[in-house]
Amino acid sequence: MNTATTTLTLTPGYLSTRTWFDWLFAAIVAAGGAYVFANYAQYMDVYEKGILVGAVPAAIWIGWFWRPLRALMLVVAGAALLSIASYAGDLARAESVFWLKYFLSSQSAILWMSVLFLMATLFYWIGFFARGQAAAMTRIGSGLVWAAVAMALIGTMARWYESYLIGPDIGHIPVSNLYEVFVLFCWLTAAFYLYFEDHYDTRALGAFVMLVVSAAVGFMFWYAVVREAHEIQPLVPALKSWWMKLHVPANFIGYGTFSLAAMVSLAYLLKQASARSLWIGLVGFPAAFGIGIPALFLAFGGLAADTASSVLRTMSIAATLVAIDAALVALRSRINPATPSLEVLDDVMYKSIAVGFAFFTIATVLGALWAAEAWGGYWSWDPKETWALIVWLNYAAWLHMRLMKGLRGGVAAWWACVGLLVTTFAFLGVNMFLSGLHSYGKL
């Protein structure tokens, strides 16, 4: 008689798998939240108190979900507190205190962010062509991206505090103009990329994804110089709402992940071109790259100036892109072996769009609620609202075709590229060429 033996395997509980550093991190976040609530609750309305209470467990969870964020958050918090202490309530100290002048004021930190992102892009691309040193180059690139994200967050926290030093009635979260939201876009896009880099254990996509971030940095500096947008300004009445704290970040998670998906789709198309004729590669891929590359930011910036020189500059950018496209196709034999498989690229593209669509949907709903409070109606077919709907429908259709019809391959990649063109127009083009209730965001 045979006796069956059953082995029962117990899965460890979620909390039992936490390390001592996880619990230390949670304790620090909880203590920080309690300190803020105890000292500043009188300055908050009920909604802001709710956001603070919800932010504490959310920060703990995300730090536990992706553990590298624990160290990042603690470093940013420490540097931001040092920045606040260095100011000692006097904004003029930004020019006399060493740490503020060169590292921890908002402008210094954002400048460091920009330089680090540009350097990271360079090192990622060098990794494709550095014989025997590819891993070292991309490792440096990855480290620079982490440092850039940290400096972006430090700069954001410092700018938030600086706005209150100018005046209590001027203080606001720094997501109110194009300069500030481009900083948000840069670090959000980079942070999502770093997650995929860690999850799939590949750094090769950094060369593509950092192109969009570098282009955003270029536009941000153009905008700062031409419009002096780096100066902290009082909010217009329509933006004096706690809804801004929720709507804008959710929106830019969508913009960032949609951009990330488009750049991954470019890597997909380039890798796929290696299996096709050179003619298809030289004609098809440059077109995709020209549509998707977020130097559209720079092109829109040039057109916004409305001068002949700006148009010529924009045309020069386009010509340069075509030349870069052709060079990439010609060098694809060096680039493609380093990039992940088509299956991995397709998976990253899908997950990026799925995350972006979820947050863009949340942002659209929040925007409707904000509009009802500010203008008395949930929807008014304002140009910004209309184009937000077009973006939403575009990615809703992409996800529907993938989940219901099994859309894969080149068609999905091309669609993601075109989606970035639509998204960029909704973000910048509407501000340039159309007017409406959102005209306060005009270039």
C-alpha positions as CSV (number, residue, x, y, z in Angstrom):
1,M,0.0,0.0,0.0
2,N,1.4,3.3,-1.1
3,T,1.2,6.3,1.3
4,A,1.1,9.7,-0.3
5,T,3.0,12.4,1.4
6,T,1.8,15.9,1.0
7,T,4.2,18.8,1.6
8,L,2.7,22.1,2.6
9,T,4.7,25.2,1.7
10,L,3.9,28.4,3.5
11,T,4.5,31.6,1.7
12,P,6.0,34.2,4.1
13,G,3.8,37.1,4.9
14,Y,4.4,40.5,3.3
15,L,5.4,42.2,6.6
16,S,7.6,39.3,7.7
17,T,9.9,39.8,4.6
18,R,10.7,43.4,5.5
19,T,14.3,44.1,6.5
20,W,15.4,46.3,9.4
21,F,16.2,49.1,6.9
22,D,12.6,48.8,5.6
23,W,11.3,49.4,9.1
24,L,13.7,52.2,9.8
25,F,12.7,53.9,6.6
26,A,9.0,53.5,7.5
27,A,9.7,54.9,11.0
28,I,11.5,57.9,9.5
29,V,8.7,58.6,7.0
30,A,6.0,58.3,9.7
31,A,8.0,60.6,12.1
32,G,8.4,63.2,9.4
33,G,4.7,63.1,8.5
34,A,3.8,63.5,12.2
35,Y,6.2,66.4,12.7
36,V,4.8,68.2,9.6
37,F,1.2,67.6,10.8
38,A,2.0,68.8,14.4
39,N,3.7,72.0,13.3
40,Y,2.0,73.0,10.1
41,A,-1.6,71.6,10.3
42,Q,-2.9,75.1,11.1
43,Y,-1.8,76.3,7.7
44,M,-3.6,73.4,5.8
45,D,-7.2,73.0,4.8
46,V,-9.0,69.6,5.3
47,Y,-8.0,68.5,1.8
48,E,-4.3,69.2,2.3
49,K,-4.4,67.4,5.6
50,G,-5.9,64.4,3.8
51,I,-3.2,64.5,1.2
52,L,-0.5,64.5,3.9
53,V,-2.1,61.7,5.8
54,G,-2.4,59.6,2.6
55,A,1.2,60.5,1.4
56,V,2.8,58.8,4.5
57,P,1.7,55.2,3.8
58,A,2.0,55.8,0.1
59,A,5.7,56.8,0.5
60,I,6.3,53.8,2.7
61,W,4.7,51.4,0.3
62,I,6.5,52.7,-2.7
63,G,9.8,52.5,-0.8
64,W,9.1,48.9,0.1
65,F,7.9,48.1,-3.4
66,W,11.1,49.4,-5.1
67,R,13.8,49.4,-2.5
68,P,16.3,51.7,-4.2
69,L,13.8,54.5,-3.6
70,R,14.3,54.3,0.1
71,A,17.9,55.6,-0.1
72,L,16.9,58.2,-2.7
73,M,14.1,59.6,-0.5
74,L,16.3,59.7,2.6
75,V,19.1,61.5,0.7
76,V,16.6,64.0,-0.9
77,A,15.0,64.6,2.5
78,G,18.3,65.2,4.2
79,A,19.6,67.5,1.5
80,A,16.3,69.5,1.4
81,L,16.4,69.9,5.2
82,L,20.0,71.1,4.9
83,S,18.9,73.6,2.3
84,I,16.0,74.9,4.4
85,A,18.3,75.2,7.5
86,S,21.0,77.0,5.4
87,Y,18.5,79.7,4.3
88,A,17.6,80.5,7.9
89,G,14.5,82.3,6.6
90,D,16.5,84.7,4.4
91,L,16.4,84.2,0.6
92,A,19.4,86.4,0.1
93,R,21.6,83.8,1.7
94,A,21.4,81.8,-1.6
95,E,24.3,84.0,-2.8
96,S,26.5,83.8,0.3
97,V,26.1,80.3,1.7
98,F,28.4,77.9,-0.1
99,W,26.0,74.9,-0.1
100,L,23.2,77.0,-1.3
101,K,25.1,78.9,-4.0
102,Y,26.7,75.9,-5.6
103,F,24.4,72.9,-4.8
104,L,21.2,73.2,-2.7
105,S,19.4,76.3,-3.9
106,S,16.7,75.5,-6.4
107,Q,18.6,77.0,-9.4
108,S,21.9,75.3,-8.5
109,A,20.2,71.9,-8.0
110,I,18.3,72.1,-11.2
111,L,21.4,73.2,-13.1
112,W,23.2,70.1,-11.7
113,M,20.2,68.0,-12.7
114,S,20.4,69.3,-16.3
115,V,24.2,68.7,-16.6
116,L,23.9,65.2,-15.1
117,F,21.2,64.2,-17.4
118,L,23.2,65.4,-20.4
119,M,26.3,63.5,-19.2
120,A,24.2,60.4,-18.6
121,T,22.9,60.5,-22.2
122,L,26.5,60.7,-23.5
123,F,27.8,57.8,-21.4
124,Y,24.8,55.6,-22.3
125,W,25.6,56.2,-26.0
126,I,29.3,55.7,-25.5
127,G,28.4,52.3,-24.1
128,F,27.3,51.1,-27.5
129,F,30.7,51.8,-29.1
130,A,33.2,51.4,-26.2
131,R,34.8,48.1,-26.9
132,G,35.4,46.2,-23.7
133,Q,34.1,49.1,-21.6
134,A,30.4,49.1,-22.4
135,A,29.3,47.8,-19.0
136,A,31.4,50.4,-17.2
137,M,30.1,53.3,-19.4
138,T,26.4,52.4,-19.0
139,R,27.0,51.8,-15.2
140,I,28.3,55.4,-15.0
141,G,25.3,56.6,-17.1
142,S,22.9,54.9,-14.7
143,G,24.6,56.4,-11.7
144,L,24.4,59.8,-13.3
145,V,20.7,59.4,-13.8
146,W,20.2,58.5,-10.2
147,A,22.2,61.6,-9.2
148,A,20.2,63.8,-11.6
149,V,16.9,62.5,-10.2
150,A,18.1,63.3,-6.7
151,M,19.2,66.8,-7.7
152,A,15.8,67.4,-9.4
153,L,13.9,66.5,-6.3
154,I,16.2,68.6,-4.1
155,G,15.7,71.5,-6.4
156,T,12.0,71.0,-6.4
157,M,11.8,71.0,-2.6
158,A,14.1,74.0,-2.3
159,R,12.0,76.0,-4.9
160,W,8.9,75.1,-2.9
161,Y,10.4,76.6,0.2
162,E,11.9,79.6,-1.6
163,S,8.4,80.5,-2.9
164,Y,7.3,80.9,0.7
165,L,10.3,82.9,1.7
166,I,9.3,85.4,-1.1
167,G,5.8,85.7,0.6
168,P,3.3,83.4,2.3
169,D,0.7,84.4,-0.3
170,I,3.2,83.5,-3.2
171,G,4.3,80.1,-1.9
172,H,3.1,77.2,-3.9
173,I,4.1,73.7,-5.0
174,P,6.4,74.2,-8.0
175,V,4.3,72.7,-10.8
176,S,2.7,75.9,-12.0
177,N,4.5,76.8,-15.2
178,L,6.3,75.2,-18.1
179,Y,9.7,75.5,-16.5
180,E,8.6,73.8,-13.3
181,V,6.7,71.0,-15.0
182,F,9.6,70.3,-17.3
183,V,11.7,69.6,-14.2
184,L,8.8,67.3,-13.1
185,F,8.7,65.6,-16.5
186,C,12.5,65.0,-16.5
187,W,12.8,63.3,-13.1
188,L,9.5,61.3,-13.5
189,T,10.5,60.0,-16.9
190,A,14.0,59.1,-15.6
191,A,12.6,57.5,-12.5
192,F,10.3,55.2,-14.4
193,Y,13.1,54.3,-16.7
194,L,15.4,53.4,-13.8
195,Y,12.7,51.1,-12.5
196,F,12.5,49.2,-15.9
197,E,16.3,49.2,-16.0
198,D,16.4,47.5,-12.6
199,H,13.5,45.2,-13.3
200,Y,14.8,43.9,-16.7
201,D,18.5,44.1,-15.7
202,T,19.5,46.1,-18.8
203,R,21.0,49.5,-19.2
204,A,20.9,49.6,-23.0
205,L,17.6,51.5,-23.2
206,G,19.0,54.4,-21.3
207,A,20.6,55.7,-24.5
208,F,17.2,56.0,-26.1
209,V,15.1,57.2,-23.1
210,M,17.6,59.8,-22.0
211,L,17.2,61.5,-25.5
212,V,13.7,62.6,-24.5
213,V,15.0,63.9,-21.1
214,S,17.9,65.7,-22.7
215,A,15.5,67.3,-25.2
216,A,13.3,68.4,-22.4
217,V,16.3,69.9,-20.6
218,G,17.2,71.8,-23.8
219,F,13.7,73.2,-24.0
220,M,13.6,74.1,-20.4
221,F,16.7,76.2,-20.7
222,W,15.4,77.9,-23.8
223,Y,12.2,78.7,-22.0
224,A,14.1,80.0,-18.9
225,V,16.2,82.3,-20.9
226,V,13.5,83.6,-23.3
227,R,10.7,83.9,-20.7
228,E,12.7,84.2,-17.5
229,A,10.5,81.3,-16.2
230,H,13.1,80.3,-13.6
231,E,12.0,83.3,-11.5
232,I,9.3,82.3,-9.0
233,Q,6.0,84.1,-9.8
234,P,2.7,84.4,-7.9
235,L,0.0,82.0,-9.1
236,V,-2.7,83.2,-11.3
237,P,-6.2,82.8,-9.7
238,A,-7.1,79.7,-11.6
239,L,-4.1,77.8,-10.2
240,K,-4.7,78.7,-6.6
241,S,-6.3,75.4,-5.8
242,W,-5.2,72.2,-3.9
243,W,-6.4,70.3,-7.0
244,M,-3.1,71.4,-8.7
245,K,-1.1,69.2,-6.3
246,L,-2.9,66.1,-7.6
247,H,-3.9,66.9,-11.2
248,V,-0.5,68.1,-12.5
249,P,1.7,65.2,-11.1
250,A,-0.8,62.6,-12.3
251,N,-0.8,64.2,-15.7
252,F,3.0,64.2,-16.0
253,I,3.3,60.6,-15.0
254,G,1.2,60.0,-18.1
255,Y,3.3,62.3,-20.3
256,G,6.5,60.7,-18.9
257,T,5.6,57.1,-19.4
258,F,4.1,57.8,-22.9
259,S,7.4,59.4,-23.8
260,L,9.3,56.5,-22.4
261,A,7.2,54.1,-24.4
262,A,7.8,56.1,-27.6
263,M,11.6,56.0,-27.1
264,V,11.5,52.2,-26.4
265,S,9.5,51.8,-29.6
266,L,12.3,53.5,-31.5
267,A,14.7,50.9,-30.1
268,Y,12.2,48.3,-31.2
269,L,12.0,49.7,-34.8
270,L,15.7,49.9,-35.1
271,K,16.2,46.4,-33.9
272,Q,13.4,45.1,-36.2
273,A,15.0,47.0,-39.2
274,S,18.0,44.7,-39.0
275,A,15.9,41.9,-40.3
276,R,14.6,43.9,-43.2
277,S,16.1,45.5,-46.2
278,L,18.5,48.5,-45.9
279,W,16.0,50.6,-47.9
280,I,13.2,50.0,-45.4
281,G,15.6,50.8,-42.5
282,L,16.9,54.1,-44.1
283,V,13.4,55.3,-45.0
284,G,11.2,53.9,-42.3
285,F,13.3,54.3,-39.1
286,P,14.3,57.9,-39.7
287,A,10.7,58.8,-40.2
288,A,9.8,57.1,-36.9
289,F,12.7,58.8,-35.2
290,G,11.7,62.2,-36.6
291,I,8.1,61.8,-35.5
292,G,8.9,60.4,-32.1
293,I,12.1,62.2,-31.0
294,P,11.1,64.8,-28.4
295,A,13.3,67.5,-30.0
296,L,9.8,68.4,-30.9
297,F,10.1,70.3,-27.7
298,L,12.9,72.4,-29.2
299,A,11.0,72.8,-32.5
300,F,7.9,74.0,-30.7
301,G,10.1,76.4,-28.8
302,G,11.6,77.8,-32.0
303,L,8.3,78.3,-33.6
304,A,6.9,80.0,-30.5
305,A,9.4,82.8,-30.9
306,D,7.7,83.6,-34.2
307,T,10.8,84.9,-36.0
308,A,12.5,83.9,-39.2
309,S,15.7,82.9,-37.3
310,S,13.6,80.6,-35.1
311,V,12.0,78.9,-38.1
312,L,15.5,78.4,-39.6
313,R,16.7,77.0,-36.3
314,T,13.8,74.6,-36.2
315,M,14.5,73.4,-39.8
316,S,18.2,72.9,-38.8
317,I,17.1,70.7,-35.9
318,A,14.9,68.7,-38.2
319,A,17.8,68.3,-40.7
320,T,20.1,67.2,-37.9
321,L,17.6,64.6,-36.8
322,V,17.4,63.1,-40.2
323,A,21.2,62.9,-40.3
324,I,21.3,61.3,-36.9
325,D,18.6,58.8,-38.0
326,A,20.6,57.8,-41.0
327,A,23.7,57.3,-38.8
328,L,21.8,55.2,-36.3
329,V,20.5,52.9,-39.0
330,A,24.0,52.6,-40.4
331,L,25.4,51.8,-37.0
332,R,22.5,49.4,-36.0
333,S,24.9,46.4,-36.2
334,R,26.7,47.9,-33.1
335,I,23.5,49.1,-31.3
336,N,21.1,46.2,-31.8
337,P,23.1,43.4,-30.1
338,A,23.2,45.5,-26.9
339,T,19.5,46.2,-26.7
340,P,17.1,43.7,-25.2
341,S,15.1,41.3,-27.2
342,L,12.0,42.4,-29.2
343,E,9.8,40.6,-26.6
344,V,11.3,42.6,-23.7
345,L,11.1,45.9,-25.7
346,D,7.4,45.1,-26.4
347,D,6.7,44.4,-22.8
348,V,8.3,47.6,-21.6
349,M,6.4,49.6,-24.2
350,Y,3.1,48.0,-23.1
351,K,3.7,48.5,-19.4
352,S,4.7,52.1,-19.8
353,I,1.6,52.9,-21.8
354,A,-0.6,51.0,-19.3
355,V,0.8,52.9,-16.4
356,G,0.6,56.2,-18.2
357,F,-3.0,55.6,-19.3
358,A,-4.1,54.8,-15.8
359,F,-2.6,58.0,-14.4
360,F,-3.7,60.1,-17.4
361,T,-7.2,58.9,-16.8
362,I,-7.0,59.9,-13.1
363,A,-5.6,63.3,-14.1
364,T,-8.4,63.8,-16.6
365,V,-11.0,63.1,-13.9
366,L,-9.3,65.3,-11.4
367,G,-9.1,68.0,-14.0
368,A,-12.8,67.8,-14.6
369,L,-13.4,68.2,-10.9
370,W,-11.0,71.1,-10.7
371,A,-12.8,72.8,-13.7
372,A,-16.2,72.4,-12.0
373,E,-14.8,74.2,-8.9
374,A,-13.0,76.9,-10.9
375,W,-15.2,77.5,-13.9
376,G,-18.6,76.0,-12.9
377,G,-18.6,73.1,-15.3
378,Y,-16.9,69.7,-15.6
379,W,-16.2,70.0,-19.3
380,S,-16.2,72.9,-21.7
381,W,-14.5,71.6,-24.9
382,D,-11.6,74.0,-24.2
383,P,-8.7,73.2,-26.7
384,K,-6.6,71.8,-23.9
385,E,-9.5,69.5,-22.7
386,T,-10.2,68.5,-26.3
387,W,-6.6,67.5,-27.0
388,A,-6.4,65.7,-23.6
389,L,-9.4,63.6,-24.7
390,I,-7.6,62.9,-28.1
391,V,-4.5,61.7,-26.2
392,W,-6.7,59.5,-23.9
393,L,-8.6,58.0,-26.9
394,N,-5.4,57.3,-28.7
395,Y,-3.9,55.3,-25.9
396,A,-7.2,53.7,-25.0
397,A,-7.4,52.4,-28.6
398,W,-3.7,51.2,-28.4
399,L,-4.5,49.2,-25.3
400,H,-7.7,47.9,-26.6
401,M,-6.1,46.6,-29.8
402,R,-3.3,45.0,-27.8
403,L,-5.5,43.3,-25.2
404,M,-8.5,42.4,-27.4
405,K,-6.8,41.9,-30.8
406,G,-3.2,41.0,-29.8
407,L,-1.6,44.0,-31.4
408,R,2.2,43.5,-31.3
409,G,5.3,44.3,-33.3
410,G,6.1,47.1,-35.7
411,V,2.5,48.5,-35.9
412,A,2.3,48.9,-32.1
413,A,5.8,50.6,-32.1
414,W,4.9,53.0,-34.9
415,W,1.6,53.8,-33.1
416,A,3.5,54.6,-29.9
417,C,5.8,57.0,-31.9
418,V,2.8,58.8,-33.4
419,G,1.2,58.9,-30.0
420,L,4.1,61.0,-28.8
421,L,3.5,63.5,-31.5
422,V,-0.1,63.7,-30.4
423,T,0.9,64.0,-26.8
424,T,3.5,66.7,-27.5
425,F,1.0,68.8,-29.3
426,A,-1.5,68.4,-26.5
427,F,1.2,69.5,-24.0
428,L,2.9,72.3,-25.9
429,G,1.2,72.9,-29.3
430,V,-2.1,73.8,-27.7
431,N,-0.3,76.4,-25.6
432,M,1.3,77.9,-28.7
433,F,-1.4,77.9,-31.3
434,L,-4.8,77.8,-29.6
435,S,-6.4,79.9,-26.9
436,G,-9.0,79.1,-24.3
437,L,-9.5,78.7,-20.6
438,H,-6.0,77.3,-20.2
439,S,-4.4,80.4,-21.8
440,Y,-2.5,81.1,-18.6
441,G,-0.1,78.4,-19.7
442,K,0.7,80.1,-23.1
443,L,4.3,80.0,-24.3
